[in-house]
Amino acid sequence: MANKPRSAVFTTVLWDGGTKIADFNQHLHRLRSHAERLRIDLPEDFVDRISEQIIIQDGQQSDEIQLLNITYNCEDDKVRLTPRPLPRLRNCEMHAVTLPLKKWLGAVTGTKHGDWQPYRDAKATAEENGADIALLIDQYCVIDSDRASMIVIDEDGVAYLSNSQDAVRGITLEVLIPYLTAEGIPVNYARLNERLIARCSELIAVGVGIGTCHIVTIDGEKVGSAEATILPKLIAYLAQHYSNINNWTELCG
């Protein structure tokens, strides 16, 4: 991937190993929004190019569910599809470490852009310290993580999401918001500061790759209740969501 933020825009989707992508329209909408923020003009035949590339991938891959990175590089006008297996850590407990959020100028921060190395470095640093995920901090608040969106469930059963424009708005998070509301769980956007997290009952990381994970420690300190109650419901809902064929788009039909 290019190393200048405005040189590329990408998204990572759940792929059936053939010609179907989960929540494709949501990913496409976000990718177009991020491209606009990055001042990248996507080609008019962008979706057609994805379809052409996915046919090539279909001939090389298995039928197992996996991740697929879709990148448009505006410097060479290329669409690239890069598959990779689902991670080993998925729908599980995780230990987190806090690291500073890398910020770019303009409207870059909060988009999936061409200079993604700081997020990969944050993940590597977390693993080097025995943790599983890096929580990215700015002004004493959790803004994002290296590869997932955060949901804070407070002691009153209210769900809090980051209100920062510097947070990448995750597609998995967007899928879960209507479910939380339907279950009678209020959803608020706020600064995810130390006080809110210190008194939370559950801290949950959600993403296409990791699914839904329970953050049990931050920098070695326990966080939330020992037993999660919302987390199992989110895991079950996502399983149901991905088993529904209506949530998968056929790219070559």
Secondary structure as UniProt FT lines:
FT   HELIX           5..7
FT   STRAND          8..15
FT   STRAND          20..22
FT   HELIX           24..37
FT   TURN            38..39
FT   TURN            44..45
FT   HELIX           46..58
FT   TURN            59..60
FT   STRAND          66..73
FT   TURN            74..77
FT   STRAND          78..84
FT   STRAND          93..100
FT   TURN            106..107
FT   TURN            109..110
FT   HELIX           117..128
FT   TURN            129..130
FT   STRAND          133..138
FT   TURN            139..140
FT   STRAND          141..145
FT   STRAND          149..154
FT   TURN            155..156
FT   STRAND          159..162
FT   TURN            165..166
FT   HELIX           171..182
FT   TURN            183..184
FT   STRAND          187..190
FT   HELIX           194..198
FT   STRAND          200..207
FT   TURN            208..210
FT   STRAND          211..218
FT   TURN            219..220
FT   STRAND          221..222
FT   HELIX           230..243
FT   HELIX           245..247
FT   STRAND          248..250
FT   TURN            251..252
//
